[in-house]
Amino acid sequence: MAELDYVLTPGRYVGLAEEEDDFDFTERFTALKAEFEAQLQEEAALNEAISLNLSRVKLP
């Protein structure tokens, strides 16, 4: 610990696991884009429902 100036970050003592980025970018991007587009459609539907409900509120 003295060699590393008493820094207690675990990675300095045990190392870090090597991660492999083994995925198809095109496939991943396409899936994320489709998910995002579905969320945008859901947002539009919810905004429309909210606007409709707000228009039904009668104030004195």
N, C-alpha and C positions, 0 to 999 in steps of 0.2 A: 504494500500500500504506500509505503514511503516513496518508492520509485515513481509512482503516479501522482505524487504530491497530495496524497490522502483524499483524492477524489473518489467518491463512493458510487459512481455510476457503474451499474452491474456490467454493462457491455465492455468496459475496459478490462474486466477480470475474466469473464467467461466467454467473451466473443458474442457475435450476433449470428443468428441463423441466416443462411443464404436463401433468399427467396427467388424462385424462378417465375418470371413473367411468361407463363406458357399459355397464352390465350390468343384467339384470332381477333385482331382489332376490328376488322370489318364486321364480323358477326356481333361482337360486343357493342360496337357503335350503333349498328342497325337496331339491336334490341333496345338499347337505351333511348334512341330516337323515337321508336314506336311507343315506348312507355311514356316519354315526355309528351308526345302528341296526344295520347289518350288522356293524360292529366290535363292538358289544355282544353280538351273537349269537355271533360268533367267540370273544370272551372267555369267554362262558359255556361253550362247547364245550371250550375249552382248560382252563378251571378244572375241569370235570368229568373230563377225561382225566388231569389232574395228580392229582386226588383219588383216582381209580381206581388209578393207578400207585403212589401213596404207600400205599394200603391193601394192596397186594401185597408191599410190602417186609417181610420177616421179620427181626426183630431177635432176637439170642440171649437 
